[in-house]
Amino acid sequence: MNIENKRNKLVNDLREFCKNAGFTDVTFGLSGGMDSALVLALAVDALGADHVHTMMMKTKNTSQLSIDLANEIAANFGNHYETIDIQPMVDQLVNTITFDPQKKLTMENLQSRIRGLMCMTYSNEFGWAVMACGNKSEAMMGYCTLYGDTCGAVVPLGDLFKTEVYAMAELYPQIPRGIITRPASAELSPNQKDSDSMPDYAILDPILADIENGVNRNDELFTSIRKRVNNAAFKRVQMPPVLKLGE
């Protein structure tokens, strides 16, 4: 199945999912990054711009570039969009817990989970389905936050490797080039990049595809990645349903 056919299937399946689940509208965080940009494009195709509601939930770690790109793509697609500063919520939670967080991971995941809480609050109030914006590469590697960026009703990109996400984004001229060309980052810490935690996706994705297809190799990189995939299984079983492209 070529990338355009995959796009068409995801649009149709997302439309059918929302119809069958009784949702007319969807919501999710618009980060200025690649994954949420493609989810926006697919959701607008599936439901229409008037039925798609996105939020830039910024913290002190959010770059101005991300804010500008999120503004630009929302304007290009014409959907409902707002910017919300969640840093006061982050600070309040840090001041409420009974210990001083020492681990960087604790603070990173705290931000992601507050974003999930915000999306679910809007969902409860307005009856919108929350889209989880992760992709297959992140899910297989466990590069995601349970009850944070994994919360939602469905994962539209869950059967796309990250390299396929970039390829599908090329089908949408409304997605700014700055989103496609910038280094992937969750922006949960200063200067954070996906490549700090994993190999570049051009190297990683073929290995993940081999693991998914039952191919076995004995080289060190393959073995280390397969171990991470196995260790992250507990996360994947708790994720929302994925729009599947194959069997």
Residue, then its C-alpha position, 0 to 999 in steps of 0.5 A: m500500500n503506497i503512502e497516499n493509499k495509507r492516507n486515504k485509509l486512515v482518513n476513512d477509518l478515522r471518520e468511521f471510528c468517530k461515527n461509530a463511537g458517537f463523536t462529531d468532534v475531536t481534540f488534541g494538543l498541537s505542539g508544532g511538531m510533526d505527529s500532531a501536524l499530521v493528525l490535524a491534517l487527517a482529522v480535518d480531512a475526515l471531519g472538517a475543520d469546524h469539528v477539529h479543536t486543538m490546543m498549544m499547551k506551552t511550558k517554559n520548555t516550549s520554544q517560540l518556534s513551536i508556538d509560531l509553527a502551531n499558530e501557522i498550521a492551525a491558520n492554514f487548516g482553519n480549525h478551532y485553536e487556542t494557546i494555553d500556558i500550563q506552566p502554572m499547573v506544572d509549578q503548582l503540582v511541584n509545590t503540592i507533592t511532598f518531595d523535591p523531584q530529582k529525576k529529569l524524567t519525573m518533570e518531563n512526564l509531569q508536563s505530558r500528563i498535565r497535557g493529557l488531563m487538559c485534553m480529557t477535561y475538554s473532552n468531558e465538557f464538550g463531548w470531543a474525542v481525544m486523539a493520541c498523536g503518537n506513532k508506531s516507532e515511539a510506541m514500539m520503543g516505549y518513547c511515550t508517557l503513559y496517561g500523558d501523550t498516550c491518553g485518548a480514544v484512538v491513535p490515528l498514527g499508531d500503525l505508521f513508522k515515523t519515517e512514514v509520518y514524514a512521507m505522508a506529511e509531504l501530501y499536505p502543502q498546508i503543513p509548514r516546511g519548518i515542521i517537516t525539516r526541524p529535528a523531532s523533539a518532545e520539548l519536555s526538557p531544554n534542548q531535548k531531541d528524540s535522537d538523544s534517546m533513540p537512533d535516527y528514525a532512518i536507522l531505527d525504523p527498518i530495524l523495528a520493521d524487521i522486529e515486527n516481521g519476526v526477523n532475527r539478527n545478532d548484531e548489537l544495535f538490533t539486540s538492544i532495540r529488540k530489548r527496548v521493544n520487549n521492555a515497553a510491551f506493558k505500555r502498548v497494551q494500555m494504549p488506545p486502539v490504533l487505526k490499523l493499516g494491515e492485518 
